[in-house]
Amino acid sequence: MMTTQTFDATKAEIFTDRILGVLNDGALALMISVGHRTKLFDTLAELPPATSQEIADTAGLNERYVREWLGAMVTGQLIDYDPAEKTYYLPPEHSAFLTKSAGANNMAPIAQFISVLGTVEDKIVDCFSQGGGVPYSEYKRFHEVMAEESGQTVVAALEEYILPLIPGIKEALAHGINVLDVGCGRGRAITKLAELFPNSKFWGYDISSEAIATATAEAQQKRLNNVRFQIKDAATFNESDRYHLITTFDAIHDQAKPDVVLQNIHKALRPDGVYLMQDIHAATEVNDNLDHPIAPFLYTVSCMHCMTVSLADGGMGLGTMWGQEKALQMLADAGFTHVEVKQLEHDLQNDYYIVRKD
């Protein structure tokens, strides 16, 4: 028996307002990315209330473009405007989350993902009807943006927050151990560790030749002789009982064969070694992510990058939101018998898995 559903005009009006908010916020994400890349937020943070021409001159930019960008910032309530003086001002309460001086609190770099993902929208739409995926090679700035974002969240927190999650590891690193970073990207994390602990030896593996070239160049510039980078598929490396510490930073869920990668890590880890897996904080079941503060963003990143790059290689397509339950299952299947999941108070996006063989 069919039931007649009534149309709730109030609910429809609320939903319309929500969609309008989505459109405005989506547009602002692009403008925040532009403001970050052009250093306009950093310029404004150093200026008193200023005209568009003064801002453009200080930043070395074209005034007409700066003025239109400021229009988006003012109407989006990110920047204050004095109509009498025609001056613009970035309040300190806003600059604390939009400028490089904000450190790990700077949210502007993350906005870049919206524009980066937008460049592959046509190809993702094709995948919806044809299947398959979009390979890494189609993402022109992804490694660059990822390196910047992880640099202020993971790399900056390594010494003070992340390493202390593993009892005794800093002392072991200071004495000298073998460390491998699987899926190292541009090598920011492992290079930082190599700087901090010169008595230890470090290796970084990544499938991207561009990322490895950048990592190698940076290590050479810093004159580090205790770190080496190699182009290597994490699903094919075959080493046994070699490393005291193996790390993966936001890398496992992207893999075409994450199960094989975890098995390889298990094999390469010494019996007394530790595997540190940093990955996205989420639940496997979508209903358990309803209260996650950035779940829509993370599912979008998954659909338009993490899941699809895996599927492009004929992979499992775990996606960004594979969740703790799936992660723990796969770690157990790989042979790991002892796993602790830890979080950092300042880091709402990540879980830290402290993993041992025994």
N, C-alpha and C positions, 0 to 999 in steps of 0.2 A: 504494500500500500504506500503510495507516494504522499509525502507530507509537504505542505506549502510553507516555505520559509519567508518570513517577513524581512523587509529591507530596513535596516537600522540606519536612519539618516545621520544620527549623531556619530555612530561608529564609522560611517563612510567619511564624514567630515574630518574626524581625527586621523583617519588613514590618509586622506588627501594632504593634510598638513605634514604627516610623516614623510610622504613622498617628496613634497616640496623641500623639506629639511634635508632629505637624502641628496637631492639635486644640488642644493646650495653647499652642503658639506663636501660632496664629491668635487665640486668646482674649487672649493677652498683648498682641498688637498693638493690639487695641481698648483695652485698659487703659492701654497706653503713650500712645495718643492722648489718652485722658481725662486722664492725668496731666500731659501737656503742656499741654492746653487749660485745665486748672484751675490750672496753675502749681504743682502739688504737688511735682514734681521740684525746681523752683527753691526752694520753701519748705524741703523736706527738706535740700537742700544747705547751707542756712544754719543748720540746727538741730543741736544735739548729739542723742544718743539721746533720743527723746521719745515720749510716749504718743499714742494716736490722738486724744484730746481736745486735747492741746497742739498737735498738728499741725493739726487742724481749726480751732482758734481762731486760730492764726497765719495760716492761709491764708484765714480767713473763710468756711469751708465747713461743711456739715452733717457732724457726727461719724459718724453711722451709715453714710453713704455712704463717707466717708474710711476707716473701719475695714474695710469690705468690700473696697474697692480695695486697701488694704494687705494683706489676705489673699491676693489674687492676686499682689501684688508679692513677698511673702515666699515663698509656695509656688513661685513662678516663679524664685526666687533672684535677684531684682533688688534686693531690699532685705533688710537683716539684721534679725533679731528676737531680743530677749532675753526669753525666757518668764518668767524670774524677776521682772524689772522691768516687763515688758509694754511695752517701748519698741522703737521702730523707728529704723533708721539707714540712710541712703543712703551707701555707701562712696564715697570720692573717686574711686576707679577706675571707678565706675559713673556718678557725676555728670559725669565728664569726657566722657560720650557721651549724656547725657540732659537737660542743662540749657542754657539760653540762653547762659550764660557760656562754654560750650564752643565757641561760634562754629560754624565749618564742620564740626566734629566731632560736633555735636549730631544724633543720629539719630532723636530723638523726632518731629520734624515729619513725617518720611517715613511714620511709622506711621499718620498721619491718612488716607493714601490708602486704607487698607484699609476704614475705615468709610465714606469718601466713595463708594468703588466699590460697597460693599454696598448703598447706597440704590437702585442701578439694577439689582440682580440680576434681579428679575422681568422687567424689560424686555429684558435681555440673553438670558434663557432663551427669551423669545418670539422673539427674532431667530434663535436656533438652528433653529427650525422654519419661521419665516416669512421669514427673510432681512432685508435692510434694516439699519438701525442705530438707535442712540440719539443724539439731537442734544445739542449743548452745553447747551441750555436745561434739560435734566433734571439737570444736575450743579450742585447748589446751592452747594457750597463749593469746587469744584475750582480755580477761578481763585485763590481766597484761599489755599488750601493750596499751590498751585503757586508763587504769588508768594513765600510764606514760605520754601519749600524752595529755590527758585532764588536767593532773596535771600542765603542763607548759603553757597551753593555757587558760583553764577555771579557774581552781583553783587559779593559780597565779594571775589572773586578777579580782578575786571576789571583794576584798575590794576596790581596786583603780578604777576599770573601770565598772564592771557589776552592783554591787549594786547601784551606783549613777544613773543608768538608771531609778530607781524607786524613785521618790521624797519622802523623809521622811522615807524610809525603814531602813536606818542605825540607825536613832534615835529610831525607834520602836523596832528594834532588841536589841539595847542597854538597853532599858527600860524593855523588856521582852515580847515575843510573842511565839506562837506555830508555828513551821515550819515543813513541810513534804517534803522530796525529793523522788519522785516516779521514780523507775528504778535507784536506787542510785549506782549500781555497787559496787565497793569496798569502797564507802563512802567517797572519798577524799574531795568532795565539801562540804558535810554536816558536816563532821568532822572539816574542816577548819572554817566553820561558828560557830560551837559549841565552838571552841577555841577562836574566836574573840568576841563572845557575850555570856558570861556565864550566863546572866540573862534570856536568852531565852531557850526554850525546843525544841529539834530536834528529828525527826524520819526519818528513811530511810527504804524504802521497795524495795526489789528486788527478782526476782524469782530464782536467782542463790544462792544455798547454799554455794558454794565456795566463792563467792563474799561477802556474808553476814558474813561468818566466818572471812574473812580477815578484813572487816570493823570493826567488833566487837573487834577483837584482837588489832587493831590499836588504837581504842578509849580507850580500857582498858590500853594499854601501855601509853597513854597520860593522863590517870587518869581523863577522862572526864565523869562526871556523869549526864550531861544534854543532852546526845544523846543516842538513842536506835535504833537498827537495827533488822528488821524482814524479814524472808522469806515470801514473799507474792506476789501473782499474781495481777498486777495492774488492771486487768479486773474484779477482784472479791472483792476488798476491798470496804467496805460499811460504810462510816462515813458521818455525817452531820454537817455542820456549825462549824467545829472544828478548822480549821487552818487559821491563819492570812496571812501566806505566804506558797504557794506550788511551788516547783520547779521541772522541768525536764530538764536534761542536755543531749541533743543528744539521747533521749530515745523514743519519741513518734513514730517515723517512724518505729522502730523495732517491735512494739507491734503487736500481732496477731489481737487484737481488739482495735485499736487506738480510734475508735469512742466511745466505751464503757469506755475506760480509761479516755478520756476527759470528759465524762459525770460524771464519778466518782469523778474526780477532781473538777468539777463544784459543785457537791453536797457537797463535803468535805470542800470546801472553805467557810469561813464566808462571809456574805453579804458585809462587808467592806474590804475583803481580796484582795490579789493580787496573780495572777498566773504568774510566770516567766518561759516561755518556750524557752529554747535555742535549736535551731535546724539548720540544714544545710541551708546555703544561696544558693538558686537556684530558678529557675522558674519551673512551672509544665510542660510546653510544651518544648520538647527537642530543638526545633528550637530557643528558647529564651535563651538557654544555650551555644550557639556556641562560645560566647566570654568569657565564664566562664573560669578562668585560670586553674582550676583543675577538670573540668567536666569529662574527661575520667577516672581519678582516682576515682572520687566519684561514677560514674556509675558502675565501676568495683567493688568497695567495696559493692555497693548495690546488684549487681548480685550475688556476692560470699559470702555475709554475711547478710546485713540488710533485703533485700527482702526475701532471702531464709529461714532465721530463723523464719520469720513470717509465710511463707507458710508451713513450717514443722509442725507448730501447727494448721494447717487448717485456717490460718489467711488471712488478707486482702492483705498482701504483698505490702504495700505502697512503700517501698524502700527509699533509702537515698535521692533521688532527687524528693521527692513528691512535693516540691516547695511551694512558698508563697501562690499562688492562692488556692491550695488544702488545705493548712494549715488554711487559713482564713475561707474557707468554712466549714471545720470540726469544728473549734472553734465556729462559729456561730451556727452550727447544735447542738452543745453540750450545747448551752444556753448562751454563752458569748456574751455580747452586746457591749463591748468596748475593742478594741484591737489596740495597737500601735506596729509597727515594727521598731526596732532600730538596728543600727549597730555600731561597734567599729572600729575606724580608722585602728588599727593594726591587726584586725581580718577579713581576707577575706573569711573565711570559714563559719561563723555563722551569723544567724539572732537571735535577741532577741525580743521575743514577750512579751509585758507587757499587761496582760490580766486581766480584771475586770468583775464582774457580772453586775454591774450597770453603 
